[in-house]
Structures are given as C-alpha cells and as structure tokens.
Amino acid sequence: MEAEFWHQRWQSSRIGFHRQQVNAQLSQYWPLLGVPRHNEVLVPLCGKSRDMLWLAEQGHEVAGFELSPLAVRDFFAEAGLQPEEGKLDHYHCRQAGKIRLYEGDFFQADSLGRRFDAAYDRAALIALPESMRIAYVDLLARLLNPGATLLLITVDYAPAQQQSPPFAVPERQVKRLFDEHFTIERLGHIAEGQSNPRVASGEWRFFDELCFVLRRK
Ligand SMILES: C[S@@+](CC[C@H](N)C(=O)[O-])C[C@H]1O[C@@H](n2cnc3c(N)ncnc32)[C@H](O)[C@@H]1O
C-alpha cells in the first residue's frame, strides 16, 4: 500500500488491526523458541503494538519500524513512557528503556547497516500487497543473521480478496516466499470462527490466525 493509505488510516483512527491484548500465539510460543534475552528483536511495521512491551518484559531490546508518527507517539504515550528523540539516517527515532522505534519507511532499513538475531512479524507481511511481499522477505533476509529466529503471524480466510489489508497469506504462500532463505515450521493456528464479525455475518467462511517459526539459513 502507499504510505498515504496508512497515514490516513492512523489520522482517522481506522486501526482495527490494533489489539489491546498481547498476541496469544506470541506469548504461547516465543518462550519455547530459545531466543536469548540479549537478542534485540526487530519488529517491522510495528504500529503501536503492545506486543513490543511484552517482548521488552521478557528482557529483549526491541527495534520497531513504523511509518506513522501518530502510531509512534501513541505507543509511548499509552505506555506512559517519555522517549528521547533523535535522528538516524532516514529515520526519526524515539527510545525509552529497551524500546526504540524508527519512524519512517521500513524498506530503507538497509541504510542503517544493522543486523538482528530475532524478529517478530504480526500483521506486517499481511499488510503488504502481493507486489511488495518479495521485496519485504528479501529485506528481512538481509537484516537477519544466519540462525536468526523469526516468529511470523499471518491470517488466512476465504473468500480471500486482494484489494486492501489484511491480505490472506496461507501456509503455501509463506513457504513460497520464505523457502529460499529460511527453514519454516508451522507452530499453531487459532480459528476465530463466529467470534470474527465477518465470519458471523457470512462474508467470510472462516478466518484463521497462523503462527510459524522461521530460521534464517
Ligand atoms: C496492519 S498494521 C500492523 C501493526 C502492528 N504490527 C500490529 O500488530 O498492530 C501495519 C502497520 O504498518 C505500517 N506500515 C505500512 N507500511 C510501512 C512501511 N513501509 N514502513 C513502516 N511501517 C509501515 C502502518 O502504518 C501500520 O501501522
């Protein structure tokens, strides 16, 4: 999607993707993955996700990337944190405690010259249209060191549409996208069933949240 699409979403508070609760599959599976506490966690397209606070509580430093200044400001304000601000290359950075958010386009992250051993993607890959997904996966492959762990959460639903996010990214597409650079294991899934309004209304036949662990080859 164009940057403007996301800026408008944030300006008009159309952020249905944001959750008050920590993602259930993150808290279930992350502790089983053996990611050392000293590994900083890359969180692309992070929004104002409270999952970043949870990762910091587990002892990790967190590096989130987000286009929207509103999202970044809200994140710190809602967490009751007062960040220090600075400029780094293409990014306006805000940092408080273990969490640093890079405000700007994630697709310019190469320029920072940084590499990570852990990453978390919830609603990042599925926010990107198909035409941007290969570039996103290639960038992740460059930013992650060999052996790095990526916890990936996607959604699958039917009938799928390709007009606006969330886009359905089923297991076969995860394999197609990541297979060259990552090993892939499906950890679990949550079938939302009738608790999802669009399933309840009959618009979608099902809506599943899928969770994978990927390791950089
Ligand atoms: C579907 S939301 C998911 C946010 C977060 N991961 C969560 O779980 O709540 C996608 C986010 O990516 C941001 N975004 C979209 N394109 C981006 C880009 N190129 N660089 C950085 N952030 C981007 C949007 O502003 C939006 O906040």
The ligand as an SDF file (V2000), in Angstrom:
LIG
                    3D

 27 29  0  0  0  0  0  0  0  0999 V2000
   -1.7000   -3.8590    9.8330 C   0  0  0  0  0  0  0  0  0  0  0  0
   -0.7590   -2.7160   10.7420 S   0  0  0  0  0  0  0  0  0  0  0  0
    0.0150   -3.7960   11.9360 C   0  0  0  0  0  0  0  0  0  0  0  0
    0.7020   -3.0760   13.0520 C   0  0  0  0  0  0  0  0  0  0  0  0
    1.3130   -3.9850   14.1320 C   0  0  0  0  0  0  0  0  0  0  0  0
    2.2320   -4.9370   13.5770 N   0  0  0  0  0  0  0  0  0  0  0  0
    0.2520   -4.6600   14.9540 C   0  0  0  0  0  0  0  0  0  0  0  0
    0.3140   -5.8880   15.1110 O   0  0  0  0  0  0  0  0  0  0  0  0
   -0.6270   -3.9600   15.4740 O   0  0  0  0  0  0  0  0  0  0  0  0
    0.5500   -2.3300    9.6220 C   0  0  0  0  0  0  0  0  0  0  0  0
    1.3900   -1.1470   10.0620 C   0  0  0  0  0  0  0  0  0  0  0  0
    2.4870   -0.9930    9.1830 O   0  0  0  0  0  0  0  0  0  0  0  0
    2.7250    0.3800    8.9810 C   0  0  0  0  0  0  0  0  0  0  0  0
    3.4520    0.4510    7.7080 N   0  0  0  0  0  0  0  0  0  0  0  0
    2.9520    0.2130    6.4750 C   0  0  0  0  0  0  0  0  0  0  0  0
    3.9160    0.3160    5.5420 N   0  0  0  0  0  0  0  0  0  0  0  0
    5.0690    0.6160    6.2130 C   0  0  0  0  0  0  0  0  0  0  0  0
    6.4080    0.8420    5.8030 C   0  0  0  0  0  0  0  0  0  0  0  0
    6.7720    0.7910    4.5170 N   0  0  0  0  0  0  0  0  0  0  0  0
    7.3350    1.1280    6.7510 N   0  0  0  0  0  0  0  0  0  0  0  0
    6.9800    1.1910    8.0740 C   0  0  0  0  0  0  0  0  0  0  0  0
    5.7250    0.9830    8.5060 N   0  0  0  0  0  0  0  0  0  0  0  0
    4.7700    0.7080    7.5950 C   0  0  0  0  0  0  0  0  0  0  0  0
    1.3580    1.0110    9.0100 C   0  0  0  0  0  0  0  0  0  0  0  0
    1.3870    2.3820    9.3210 O   0  0  0  0  0  0  0  0  0  0  0  0
    0.6560    0.1750   10.0750 C   0  0  0  0  0  0  0  0  0  0  0  0
    0.8060    0.7660   11.3410 O   0  0  0  0  0  0  0  0  0  0  0  0
  1  2  1  0
  2  3  1  0
  2 10  1  0
  3  4  1  0
  4  5  1  0
  5  6  1  0
  5  7  1  0
  7  8  2  0
  7  9  1  0
 10 11  1  0
 11 12  1  0
 11 26  1  0
 12 13  1  0
 13 14  1  0
 13 24  1  0
 14 15  1  0
 14 23  1  0
 15 16  2  0
 16 17  1  0
 17 18  1  0
 17 23  2  0
 18 19  1  0
 18 20  2  0
 20 21  1  0
 21 22  2  0
 22 23  1  0
 24 25  1  0
 24 26  1  0
 26 27  1  0
M  CHG  2   2   1   9  -1
M  END
$$$$
